[in-house]
């Protein structure tokens, strides 16, 4: 009889354990008016950048050096790259080649020692192999490493680089620091680049996100020194002022931001364009900020803070009508929540 009673008493405990496991492994919704959302993956180590393979699988980096693929609800690691992870440095950007189906190329941006580099790998089956370094010796530091990689509408590879805690480099067009770079995918310099090298635009402090609107306008997000975070429209050869000017403090010859956050610290990271608006991942500002644009994409018509309960948000990408974001609460500057860090899928309703 005692054994039967113990067995009966154990049933609620078993149910509790099963429920706990269910909560951990099944994607959960996050409440936000006007949006539906679900957690696709959790318990990650600072997922820094995401992109998509032609078969719609999500591929992403984790700052400690992992390349992983999300297949359904399962995270599969396909590579571990040796990186130097120190404060803001580590394994950062990732981009999938537009011709991936035929060449299986992915591009990554990571820190190693005193420099950042851009490399190309082959993704074959469940592993990344055959690293080819296509741009090396990008100045690195514990802070201001940039790191975003994107393939532009022109088929060129774009990369953001920080000033590596050496502000004067941002105004030096012979330096790779404090810039937005533009490369051919084989690592050569495009013939129409403005300075005969990889530099596309300069005078940047720490740009963290780039995206394009439907008419080809290029937008970038950038960290300011004290507030003064910026959203910029990027033009070839443009000088964005740092360290001489930042925020709305500018003069003729330096490009003024589309938006300068002089009233708050946003610390913008990834940025995506979707349905007439920019969506900006915000680290210190702990939000996904929606910036509604005019029809020509050159004027801000309104702004709204969304998803303010998730903590630090690192990246945002649009794919097939959904927005995908990553949290960054385990990066040493946030307060981890249950299940952090996460990848979350969002749909407007």
N, C-alpha and C positions, 0 to 999 in steps of 0.2 A: 504493500500500500504506500509506504514512504517513497519508494522508487517512482510509483505512478504520480504522486503529488509533486515530486521534484521535476518530473518530465513535463507535467502540466504547467508548473511555475516557469519553466524554461522557455515555453512557447512565446510569451510576450517579448522576452529578451531576444529570441531569434528573429521575431518580426521587426524589432527595432533595428537590429543589425542589417537585415535585408533592406529595410527602408533607407537606412543611412547609405548603404552601397548604391541603392537606386538613385538617390539624390546626387551622389558624387559622379556617377557615370552617365546619367541622362541629361542632355542639354536642358537648361532652365531658362525661363523667360525673364526679361528685365523690363520693368514697367517704365514707359515713357510715352506721354500723350502724343498721338499722331504717328507712332511707330510700333511695329512688332519686332521682337528681337529674340534671339536665343544664343546661348553659350554653346559653341561648337567644340571647344577644347579648353582645358584648364590645367592647373598645376604645372604651368610652363615656367621656364627660367628666362624672363625678360624677352619675349618675342619682339624683335626689333623691326622687321620688314616682311611684307608678304607680297606674293604675286601668284599668278595662276598659270598652270600648264594647259596645253590645248584641250586636254580631256576634262577640264574644269576642276582638277584637283588643286588644292591650295598648297603652295610651297612657301616655307618661311624660315627665317634665321632666328636663332636664340643667341643672345650676346656672348655666351660662353664659348661658342664655336660650332654649335649644331646646325645642320641643315635638315629640316624635317618636312614631311608631306602629311597633310590631313586627308585620310581616306575614310569617308563616312564619318564615324565618330572616333576613329583610331588615329593616333599620331605615330608615324613611322619615321625613325631617324635614318637618313640616307647618306649622312656624312658628318665627320667631325674634323674641323679645320683648326690647326694650331694658331691661336690668336693671343694677343696681349690684351687682357681685360683689366682696365684700370679706370675707375670712375666712369667717364663717358666713352672710353675707347672699348674696342672688342670687335665682335662680329656684327656688322651693321647691315648695309643694303643688299638687296637681291633683285635681279631682273631676269626674265625669261626671254630668250631670243625670239623674235617674230617668226623665224624659220625653224623653230624647235622641232617640228615634226620630221624635218629632214636632217638637221645637224645635232639635235639634242644638247644645245648649248644653254648654260645658265651663267650669269655674271654675278659676282659677289664683291663686296667692299669690306675690307677688314683691317684691323690694326695689328702690326707685328713689329715689336721693338720701337724704334723712334719714328717709324713711318706707317702710313696707311697705303694700301694697294688695292688695285682692281684686278681680279683674276677671272678667267673663264674656266669652267669645268664642263665635262660631258656627264649628263645624267643617263646612266645606262642601267635599266632595271631598277634595283633597289639601292644603287650606290652612285655617288659622284666620283668621277675618276679623271685622270689626265689634266691636272691643273696647268694652265698656261697664264703666266702673269702678263697682262696687257698694259698696265701702267703702274709703276712702282715709285717709291720715294716721294709720296705725297706727305708733307710734314704732318706729324702726329703729336699729340700731347694727351695728358689725362683729361683735358677739356677741349671743347671746340674742334671736333673731328668731322663735322658734317656727316656724310655717310649715305645719303639717299642716292639710289640708282634708278633710272627710268629710261626706257626706250621711247624716244620722241616720235611724233608723227612723220618726221623725215627719215626714220630708220636709224638715227644716230643714238649713241649711248650718252646720256647725261648723268653727271655726278655732282653732288654738292660737297664742298670741302670747307671746313672751318679755318679760322686764322691760327689754329694750334697754339693759342695763348700768346701769339706774337702779332699784335695788331698791325704793325707796319707792313707785314707781308701782304695784307689784303689789297694795298694800293700798288703793289709791284706786279706788273703784268707778266714778268718772267717767272714768278713763283706760282706753284700750284695751290697755295694756301689762301683761304678766304675768297673762294671763287665758285662759279658754276662752270664745270668743264664739259666739253663736247668732244666725243671720240667716234671714230669709225669702230665697228664692232671687232675688227681685227687688231685694234690698238693703235692704228695710225691716226695722224692728224687730218681732219677734213680740210680740203683745199680752200674752202670759203670761210674758215674760222678767222676772226678779226685781227689776231695778233701773230698769226703764223705758228701758233702752238695750240695747246689744248684749251686755253682760256676762252670762255664764251662771254662771261660777264665777271665783274670784279667789284671790290669794295664791299665784300660781305663779311660779317662777323662770324656767324654760325648758321648757315641755311640748313634747314632740316627736312624740307618737303618741296616737291615740284610736281606740277600737273599741267595739263593743257585743256583749254576750252574747245568747243566744236569748230571755231573759226581759226584755231591755231595759236591763240594767245597763250603764252606760257606764264604761269603763276608760281611764285615761290614763297615759302614761309621762312622767317628768320628770327633768331633770338637776339634781342637787344641787350644792352649792358645793364641798364637799370630801368625796368619796364621797357618802353620804346621797342617792343617786339613789332615786326613788320610783316605785312603781306605785300609783295611786290609783283608788278608786271615786268617780266624779264625781256630785255631787248639785246640783240647781239652787240657786243662791245660796250654795253652800258656800265657806268660807274655808279654804284649804289652807296658810296659815301664813307663807309667805315674805314678807318677810325676818325676821319675828319668830321663827318656828319652822321647822325642817326635820327630815327624817328622823323618828325616833321621839321627838324632843324637841317635845312639844306639850302643850297644856292644854285645858280645857273651852272650847268655842266655836270650836276649830280642829279640822279633820278630820284624823285620824291616817291615815297611808298604809296600804294593804293590805299593802305590803311596802316596807321601807326598807333599802337596801343600805349598811349601816354598816361592813361588813367588806371591801368591795371597791368599785372604781369600775367601774360597768357602762356609764355614759353611754348610757342607752336612747334609741332613736329610734322608728321605726315599731313598731306593735303590732297584732296580729291575733288574733281568737278563732277556734279551730277544734277541734271534737270535745272539748269540756270542758277546754280548756287555752288559756292565753295564750301566744302566740309573740312574743318581744320582740327586735327588731333591736338589736344592741349595737355601739356605735362603739369606744370605748376598751377595752371588755371583749372585743372581737373574737369574737363568737359570736352564734348564734341561740338564745336562752334559752327553754326550754319551762317554763311554770309551770302545773302541774296544779291545777285548782280543784275544790272540793267541788261537790256537786250543785246547791246554791243559788247558786253562783258567788261566795260572799262570804268563802271561806276558802281558803288555799293548802295543798294536800295534799303537794306535792313540787315539786322543781325539777331541771332538768337542762341542762347546757351542750351544745349541738350545733353542728356546722359551725364549729369553732374554728380551722380552717386557712385561712379565706378573708380574714382581716384584718377591717377595719371593715365592718360591715353597717349600711346606712342605713334601708332600708324593708322591710316584710314585709306582704303582702296575701294573703288567701285568696280563691280563685276556682275554682268548680266542682271542689272536692275537691283542689286543689293549693295549695301555698304558693309565692309568688313573692317573691324577695328581690333586693336590689340591693347591690353592694359600693360602698364609698366610700373607696378607697385613694388616689385622686388628688385628695383634697380639701385637701391641704397638711398633713395630720396623720397620714397613713398611709404605709406602705411599699408602693408599687405592685408587684403581681405580674404575671406574664406574662398579657396579655390584659385587664388592668384598664382601666376598671371594667366589671362584668358584671351581667347580669340572669340569674338562675338559677331554674329551676322544680323544686319538690320534691314528692315523693309519699311518704307513709308506706306501708311494705310489711309 
